[in-house]
Amino acid sequence: MMASILLYLDPGSGSMLVQALIASFLTIGVFFNQIKYAVLGLFGKKRPEEEEVTND
């Protein structure tokens, strides 16, 4: 009886759980993207939007 009560997930907490999972994945993605550009910056590489565009 107690196990069935603990497994109940109402729509409010379910949507909060989905929102937390999406936010976690996006945060992890941005974090590793920043780490990648920090490491590339150590080797003198620029971000794609920082590269100079030359028009001949």
N, C-alpha and C positions, 0 to 999 in steps of 0.2 A: 504494500500500500504506500509506504513512504517513497519508494523508488519512482513510482508513477507521478507523484507530486513534484519531485525534484526535477523531472524531465520536462515539465511544462514550460513552454516558451511562447509568451504572448507576442503579438505583432510589434509592440513598442520596443521590447528588448531585442527582438529579432532584427528589426531594422537598425537598432543601435549597434548590434554586433556586426552586421554587414557594413555599416558605415565605418566602424573601427577597423575592420579588416582592410577595406579599400584605402583608408588613410594610412594604415601601416605599410601597405605595399608601395604606395606612392612616396611615403617618407623614406623608405629604404632605397627606392630607386633614385631619388634626388640626392640622398646622402652619398651613394656610390658614384653618382655622376660627378659630384663635387670633388670626391677623392680622386677620380680619374683625371680631372682637369688640374688638380693640384700637383699630381705626379707628373703629368705632361708639362706643366709649367716649370718644374724643376729642370727639365731637359730642354727648355727654350721653345717649346711648341706653343702656339697660340690657339685660342678657341676659334672655331670656324667663323664666327661673326666678327672676330677681331682681325682677321687676315685682310690685308690691303687688296683692293680690287684695282687693277690697272686697266684703263681704257686706252687702246692704241688707235 
